Amino acid sequence: MAASKGAPDIYSQFLSSAPGAFIAAKAGLPRPENLRRYKHGEPPLAGPVLIGGKGRLAEPLRALLSDYPAASAADDNFGALVFDATGIGQVTELEQLFEFFQPVIRNLAPSARVVVLGTTPEETTDVDEHVAQRALEGFTRSVGKEVKRGATAQLVYVSPKASPGLSGVESTLRFLLSAKSAFVSGQVIRVGAEDSTAPADWDKPLEGKVAIVTGAARGIGATIAEVLSRDGAHVICADIPAAGDALSETANKVGGTSLALDVTAPDAADKLAEHVLERHSGGADIIVHNAGITRDKTLANMDEGRWNMVIGVNLLAPQKITESLVAKGALKEGGRVIDVSSIAGIAGNRGQTNYGTSKAGVIGLVEASAPVLAEKNITINAVAPGFIETAMTAAIPFATREAGRRMSSLLQGGQTVDVAETVAYFANPASNAVTGQVVRVCGQSLLGA
Ligand code: NAD
């Protein structure tokens, strides 16, 4: 498993000491939970699953979750509460949410999961149903803010055209109902109508796949390389020539290849395509545009160089490289493009007009490219990390850094592995019905919420 990297969280260390815990309890200070994260061989959830609701997904949902231990309403340590809300066709029927959740919501295990499934509002044909389904978003996001001890809450909208077997939803449910989604909360994921084929082994879904990760020398990129490799992929680790030793270290660790590449170089896409096509017949299956930089200044103090550099690395490079790889056939049909946005691209951030612009542009890129790439069965999605413990965030002044960590439902910063697990979910061949989505990995940060 990828090691957690980044600056030590001094506050959490303080709380884990006996005097720290005592002072925190007396003063009513926030108590971040030690989040349950994926370990091979451990059960996905900390307790049994209670399924409720009576829509079109209820029966297939039970079949899909048949290998998870089932709970009864009388249990008091739920690993997950899963509710099929697709039967809710009008506002008065939203009461079903209250009836199911209210009696059991107190009885969640640590790091428990709440998942509500609905029908994609834009695909409903009825005003009442659209309103009721759209309302689910406010419900799940509010639940995410109320549940404690590392529990999370998500909403999955399923296309009304999805076939009754629900195979297209399985990868999303498995991700959300596992420790891999530890730092993902308050998210809404839309799943399309396509059927999916389950991988032979859910622990090695990327067996035989070739993945490119940019900015792989350190931080989030290095962990993405580790997690994709853990899942079976051969990883081409790309980073600037100056990253030298660190890049080789990541590539060696994951048994992959290293490629010195500045993503903004005019020939970057050609070089990448050439590398891939020479060594891997048919091209790559996955590209993760993780390379990113900040050059912070308030707009009044910003110079052109800082502006252009950030837009160039964070936004123009991912767009140009994807377009070129697809045009050259260096990214296979059925491929996966995963971009890295940021909550700064959603909420905006002081001193980051350049960075916020680039990361919001990444979201636009995902939205605009999804229908175009769908013609080649290529999906494109983005992760939008919040506060992740890396060298980038360790450089933030102490008070701002502490605020960034605590201003979220999970009351802590995330680990690089949390972003990497979300990338791996998008990369999964069984996630073919998931495209055009942006999943925040931010512990339900209050920024941009
Ligand atoms: P980092 O600075 O630790 O690592 C970034 C890597 O990208 C480095 O290895 C760097 O050499 C590489 N890189 C930079 N310019 C490049 C170029 N022109 N060509 C190739 N490689 C280049 O950063 P990180 O914290 O690991 O962030 C990774 C991604 O996640 C970035 O896109 C960042 O914007 C995003 N992000 C991070 C956070 C966070 O909290 N750390 C939050 C939101 C978004």
Residues whose N, C-alpha, C, O or C-beta is under 5 A from the ligand:
A	BS01	NAD	G215 A216 A217 R218 G219 I220 G221 A238 D239 I240 A243 L261 D262 V263 T264 N290 A291 G292 I293 V313 V340 S341 S342 I343 P385 G386 F387 I388 T390 A391 M392 T393
